[in-house]
Amino acid sequence: MEPIKKVERISFRRGGNAPKFDKMSDFNATRYNPLLMHNYGRNIYEKGEKIGYCVDVRIPGYRGLPINQIQQLAFTVDGQWIPDECKYIWYDGKDFPLSEVGTGRFDNEWMWKYQDYLRVFFKIPGGIAQGEHEVEYGIALRDHYSTTAYCKKTVTIV
């Protein structure tokens, strides 16, 4: 009996000249959709202290996809880039580092449905001041017909 071979997925959509999606300008030329982000977010508290804040975002297109198809979730808040090590997603009552998406430490079969919001949590001690903030959101997906999208709007943090 032959051993099982590991098959690695290769994206045929993006060549070697694809952007790194490590700055918001990589998303500005993509499809704009104001419905990709909820109008409000909130600070997150643990034992009475602000440990960060969250916003809710959606995927572009008209269908869902497995969560492991996320290549990048990029954010700026009031012009400040949010580093990847601060980004977590809420799933099944727990937070997971964005870096774990697409690895064996995260349930890659979880489907992010089109109409559902994904809660993205920024672990930034002290959170953010309540009130209105300018938030930019860019999403890059692997092997999806609508591979990148962009949203910019005023979000009220409560």
Backbone bond lengths (Angstrom), bond angles and torsions (degrees), N, CA, C in turn:
res aa  C-N    CA-C-N  psi(-1)  N-CA   C-N-CA  omega(-1)  CA-C   N-CA-C  phi
1 M - - - 1.444 - - 1.534 108.92 -
2 E 1.322 115.62 133.08 1.464 120.60 179.35 1.523 110.71 -76.34
3 P 1.333 117.29 142.84 1.469 118.81 175.70 1.528 109.89 -67.75
4 I 1.312 115.50 153.66 1.465 120.81 178.78 1.518 108.37 -72.10
5 K 1.317 115.78 132.61 1.459 121.08 179.79 1.519 109.97 -93.83
6 K 1.302 115.07 139.48 1.455 120.28 175.86 1.522 107.98 -80.51
7 V 1.325 116.18 127.58 1.454 121.77 179.10 1.517 107.95 -105.45
8 E 1.311 116.93 124.93 1.455 120.93 177.51 1.509 109.44 -98.23
9 R 1.337 115.72 136.46 1.463 120.55 179.18 1.512 109.50 -79.46
10 I 1.298 115.39 139.26 1.465 121.70 177.02 1.515 107.61 -122.65
11 S 1.307 117.26 130.62 1.456 121.02 177.40 1.520 109.24 -82.02
12 F 1.309 115.67 127.06 1.459 120.37 178.06 1.521 111.55 -93.05
13 R 1.312 117.14 -7.93 1.462 120.56 -177.25 1.522 112.69 -77.81
14 R 1.308 117.06 -41.14 1.458 120.16 -174.20 1.514 110.00 -108.19
15 G 1.295 115.08 128.75 1.458 119.46 176.85 1.507 110.99 -90.35
16 G 1.317 116.41 -166.07 1.451 121.68 -178.88 1.514 113.55 -69.66
17 N 1.336 117.41 -12.42 1.461 120.13 -178.63 1.530 112.36 -96.20
18 A 1.323 118.23 13.67 1.459 121.48 -179.89 1.528 109.99 -67.97
19 P 1.332 117.24 147.62 1.469 118.71 176.43 1.525 110.72 -65.81
20 K 1.322 115.67 159.33 1.465 120.56 178.83 1.522 112.00 -80.69
21 F 1.338 117.42 -15.13 1.455 122.97 -176.46 1.525 110.49 58.16
22 D 1.335 115.03 41.98 1.457 119.88 178.47 1.521 112.35 -111.05
23 K 1.335 115.71 12.52 1.468 121.74 174.20 1.522 107.54 -153.74
24 M 1.313 116.30 153.82 1.462 120.07 -173.98 1.519 112.83 -65.50
25 S 1.309 118.27 -28.28 1.468 119.48 179.96 1.532 111.92 -64.44
26 D 1.336 118.59 -18.74 1.461 120.93 174.25 1.528 111.86 -66.00
27 F 1.326 117.30 -19.54 1.465 122.09 -177.69 1.533 112.95 -103.46
28 N 1.325 118.35 -20.97 1.462 121.10 -172.28 1.520 114.31 -58.23
29 A 1.316 117.98 -28.86 1.465 120.78 -178.17 1.524 111.69 -88.27
30 T 1.322 118.09 1.19 1.461 120.52 -178.51 1.518 110.38 -90.16
31 R 1.304 115.82 -177.24 1.461 121.73 -177.05 1.526 110.64 -65.18
32 Y 1.318 117.08 128.84 1.461 122.57 179.34 1.523 109.11 -92.41
33 N 1.331 117.16 133.90 1.455 121.46 178.13 1.530 108.65 -144.97
34 P 1.350 117.47 108.13 1.473 119.82 -177.43 1.524 113.65 -69.38
35 L 1.327 118.37 -11.65 1.459 121.12 -177.98 1.527 113.02 -86.83
36 L 1.323 117.31 1.69 1.456 120.33 -176.45 1.522 114.18 -78.13
37 M 1.330 116.98 -8.24 1.458 119.11 -177.35 1.521 108.85 -138.06
38 H 1.338 115.55 138.36 1.461 120.90 177.31 1.523 109.08 -69.96
39 N 1.324 117.22 155.83 1.467 122.30 -176.70 1.523 114.03 -77.98
40 Y 1.305 117.17 -5.97 1.464 118.51 -179.97 1.520 110.57 -139.23
41 G 1.324 114.64 160.45 1.458 123.47 174.99 1.518 107.36 -142.23
42 R 1.308 116.15 -175.41 1.467 117.17 179.75 1.512 111.17 -153.09
43 N 1.323 114.61 154.59 1.451 121.20 172.56 1.526 108.87 -74.46
44 I 1.322 116.12 149.73 1.463 122.24 177.87 1.527 107.44 -112.37
45 Y 1.326 114.92 132.81 1.462 121.52 -177.81 1.525 110.22 -115.16
46 E 1.318 115.92 145.37 1.454 122.41 172.14 1.522 107.23 -136.97
47 K 1.317 116.05 120.97 1.466 122.01 -178.14 1.525 111.35 53.34
48 G 1.323 115.90 40.97 1.455 121.39 176.05 1.517 115.97 82.13
49 E 1.321 118.59 -2.72 1.465 121.51 -179.48 1.523 110.57 -111.77
50 K 1.330 115.40 141.45 1.459 120.11 175.47 1.523 108.56 -71.53
51 I 1.330 115.77 123.79 1.463 119.80 179.58 1.534 111.61 -111.21
52 G 1.323 116.40 -0.96 1.456 120.53 -180.00 1.511 110.27 157.73
53 Y 1.318 115.34 -165.95 1.463 120.64 178.86 1.518 109.31 -149.63
54 C 1.326 116.02 166.28 1.458 119.31 -176.05 1.524 111.31 -137.66
55 V 1.316 114.62 157.40 1.455 123.73 172.59 1.525 107.49 -133.80
56 D 1.322 115.78 158.27 1.458 121.30 179.46 1.519 109.32 -111.18
57 V 1.336 115.85 131.15 1.469 121.04 -176.40 1.530 110.12 -129.98
58 R 1.333 114.38 159.57 1.465 121.02 177.33 1.522 109.64 -122.15
59 I 1.327 114.55 169.79 1.459 121.02 178.59 1.527 109.64 -94.69
60 P 1.335 117.39 154.46 1.462 120.26 174.67 1.531 109.80 -79.05
61 G 1.288 115.83 168.82 1.457 120.24 177.18 1.510 111.55 92.85
62 Y 1.311 116.39 -165.60 1.458 120.73 -176.19 1.527 113.13 -124.14
63 R 1.312 117.70 10.35 1.459 119.78 179.22 1.524 109.82 -141.15
64 G 1.304 115.50 163.60 1.453 120.56 178.21 1.518 111.31 -82.59
65 L 1.318 114.92 178.72 1.453 120.06 177.84 1.518 108.61 -158.41
66 P 1.332 117.50 158.62 1.461 119.33 175.94 1.532 110.30 -62.88
67 I 1.295 115.76 143.56 1.465 121.17 -176.99 1.526 112.15 -59.30
68 N 1.335 117.54 -25.90 1.456 119.50 -178.67 1.527 112.98 -73.61
69 Q 1.322 117.91 -0.37 1.455 121.42 176.52 1.533 112.63 -83.59
70 I 1.332 117.19 -4.48 1.466 120.37 178.33 1.523 108.92 -73.12
71 Q 1.309 115.93 122.23 1.461 120.69 173.18 1.523 110.00 -91.92
72 Q 1.344 116.71 -41.58 1.455 120.50 -179.54 1.518 110.21 -156.36
73 L 1.313 115.90 140.43 1.460 124.30 166.88 1.523 104.49 -118.57
74 A 1.307 116.41 109.60 1.465 120.91 -175.23 1.527 109.96 -108.76
75 F 1.322 115.87 141.10 1.457 120.73 -178.71 1.519 110.69 -141.63
76 T 1.338 115.05 142.42 1.454 121.56 161.27 1.526 106.13 -124.45
77 V 1.310 116.18 142.12 1.463 122.10 177.02 1.515 106.36 -125.60
78 D 1.323 115.41 119.33 1.467 122.12 -176.29 1.532 110.72 52.96
79 G 1.328 115.73 39.10 1.457 121.70 176.76 1.511 115.49 84.01
80 Q 1.334 118.30 -4.12 1.469 122.21 -178.85 1.531 110.16 -97.71
81 W 1.327 116.86 125.41 1.459 122.52 177.68 1.526 109.90 -67.41
82 I 1.327 117.30 134.01 1.465 121.86 176.01 1.531 107.60 -91.70
83 P 1.336 119.02 116.30 1.473 120.89 -178.94 1.529 111.94 -66.68
84 D 1.322 116.22 150.78 1.465 121.79 -177.80 1.523 112.58 -58.25
85 E 1.317 118.11 -35.28 1.466 119.43 -177.32 1.532 112.70 -67.83
86 C 1.329 117.76 -12.38 1.466 121.69 177.23 1.526 112.32 -93.57
87 K 1.332 118.26 -10.40 1.469 122.34 -172.95 1.522 111.28 -92.25
88 Y 1.320 114.38 129.03 1.457 122.98 177.23 1.517 107.79 -132.47
89 I 1.323 116.96 153.29 1.455 120.14 172.78 1.522 108.55 -114.94
90 W 1.323 116.08 145.65 1.455 122.00 177.79 1.510 107.93 -91.95
91 Y 1.318 115.68 127.54 1.456 120.77 178.65 1.516 108.47 -147.97
92 D 1.309 116.20 127.72 1.454 121.85 175.07 1.532 111.44 54.74
93 G 1.338 116.05 41.13 1.455 121.01 176.98 1.518 115.89 76.91
94 K 1.340 118.04 7.60 1.458 121.72 -179.66 1.523 109.12 -129.97
95 D 1.329 115.43 159.30 1.458 118.42 173.78 1.525 109.44 -104.64
96 F 1.332 115.31 142.62 1.455 122.74 -179.26 1.521 108.59 -127.50
97 P 1.320 118.50 135.53 1.465 119.53 175.48 1.529 109.94 -59.30
98 L 1.307 116.07 139.73 1.459 120.05 177.90 1.524 110.73 -56.21
99 S 1.327 116.85 -31.11 1.468 120.56 -179.64 1.524 112.98 -65.06
100 E 1.342 118.37 -17.77 1.460 121.27 179.49 1.525 113.11 -85.64
101 V 1.331 117.27 -12.54 1.462 120.07 178.74 1.529 107.50 -65.96
102 G 1.326 115.86 130.20 1.454 120.77 -178.01 1.516 113.66 89.05
103 T 1.338 117.24 8.20 1.469 121.19 177.94 1.522 108.82 -116.38
104 G 1.296 117.17 173.12 1.448 121.76 179.11 1.519 114.37 -71.53
105 R 1.326 118.17 -9.84 1.467 121.08 -179.09 1.521 112.27 -83.16
106 F 1.312 117.04 -2.28 1.458 122.03 -175.92 1.513 108.53 -133.39
107 D 1.322 117.99 142.43 1.466 122.42 179.88 1.524 109.48 -69.13
108 N 1.326 115.66 96.14 1.454 120.59 -175.57 1.521 113.96 -72.67
109 E 1.318 116.97 -9.18 1.461 119.77 179.87 1.525 112.22 -86.04
110 W 1.324 117.45 -6.11 1.458 120.17 179.38 1.513 110.03 -63.14
111 M 1.313 116.80 128.98 1.467 122.25 -178.71 1.521 110.24 -95.00
112 W 1.305 115.57 128.96 1.461 122.27 172.96 1.520 105.22 -93.32
113 K 1.321 116.79 105.94 1.460 121.80 -175.72 1.529 110.23 -78.18
114 Y 1.316 115.12 150.26 1.464 121.74 -174.30 1.526 112.77 -54.06
115 Q 1.291 118.63 -47.02 1.471 121.55 -175.85 1.527 112.99 -79.09
116 D 1.324 117.93 -12.10 1.466 121.44 -175.14 1.527 112.14 -84.33
117 Y 1.320 114.08 142.18 1.454 120.08 172.04 1.520 109.67 -87.17
118 L 1.308 116.07 142.13 1.457 122.90 172.96 1.524 106.29 -103.85
119 R 1.312 116.87 126.92 1.466 120.30 178.95 1.518 109.02 -85.38
120 V 1.328 115.81 120.79 1.455 122.51 177.27 1.519 107.33 -107.67
121 F 1.310 115.14 124.70 1.456 123.10 -174.03 1.519 108.71 -109.79
122 F 1.318 115.64 129.14 1.464 121.48 177.83 1.527 107.72 -103.89
123 K 1.327 117.33 109.05 1.461 121.36 178.87 1.519 108.82 -80.76
124 I 1.319 113.75 90.73 1.456 121.90 -179.86 1.528 106.46 -129.60
125 P 1.340 117.60 107.48 1.465 120.11 -176.93 1.530 111.52 -51.56
126 G 1.322 115.22 134.22 1.456 120.94 -178.54 1.515 112.83 91.82
127 G 1.332 117.48 -9.24 1.464 120.85 177.96 1.510 112.31 60.51
128 I 1.305 115.42 -137.62 1.458 122.26 -178.67 1.522 107.69 -145.49
129 A 1.303 117.02 153.39 1.465 120.94 179.87 1.528 110.37 -62.94
130 Q 1.322 116.14 142.35 1.459 119.81 175.42 1.518 108.97 -65.60
131 G 1.311 115.85 148.44 1.454 120.85 178.79 1.516 111.23 127.33
132 E 1.335 115.44 -165.17 1.459 121.20 -176.29 1.521 111.81 -86.66
133 H 1.331 115.39 138.53 1.463 122.41 179.25 1.526 108.76 -138.33
134 E 1.318 116.22 144.05 1.466 121.54 175.44 1.527 108.53 -83.47
135 V 1.318 115.93 118.05 1.457 121.07 -177.20 1.528 108.82 -120.08
136 E 1.326 115.26 131.40 1.459 121.88 172.33 1.520 107.55 -111.99
137 Y 1.321 115.51 139.31 1.462 121.80 -177.45 1.521 108.64 -133.58
138 G 1.304 116.16 127.37 1.459 121.53 174.23 1.513 109.15 -124.63
139 I 1.323 115.78 140.86 1.459 120.11 178.61 1.520 109.12 -128.17
140 A 1.307 116.14 136.05 1.464 122.89 174.18 1.522 107.33 -123.79
141 L 1.317 115.49 129.81 1.461 121.84 -177.45 1.519 110.25 -116.19
142 R 1.316 116.23 150.19 1.462 121.87 175.54 1.521 108.78 -90.15
143 D 1.314 116.77 140.07 1.470 122.52 170.73 1.521 113.54 48.06
144 H 1.300 117.79 48.26 1.457 122.81 -178.97 1.520 107.38 -133.31
145 Y 1.314 117.41 143.66 1.462 120.24 -176.52 1.526 112.84 -63.04
146 S 1.307 117.43 -28.91 1.463 122.20 179.61 1.525 106.83 -110.97
147 T 1.319 116.49 77.41 1.461 120.44 -164.77 1.520 115.68 -71.94
148 T 1.323 118.76 -32.22 1.459 119.51 178.97 1.519 110.18 -136.03
149 A 1.314 115.63 152.56 1.463 121.51 176.08 1.523 107.83 -154.29
150 Y 1.331 114.54 166.20 1.459 121.06 -171.82 1.526 108.62 -144.94
151 C 1.332 116.44 144.99 1.452 121.63 177.14 1.527 108.19 -146.25
152 K 1.316 116.01 139.73 1.459 121.32 175.09 1.521 107.28 -137.08
153 K 1.328 115.77 127.69 1.462 118.07 178.66 1.519 110.68 -161.39
154 T 1.315 114.59 166.69 1.455 121.35 174.90 1.517 107.56 -83.57
155 V 1.321 115.98 125.27 1.465 122.15 -178.97 1.527 107.83 -117.42
156 T 1.315 116.20 133.15 1.465 120.91 177.58 1.518 108.85 -92.83
157 I 1.326 115.99 121.13 1.465 122.21 177.67 1.527 107.72 -96.01
158 V 1.330 115.83 127.71 1.474 120.68 -179.88 1.517 110.14 -109.75
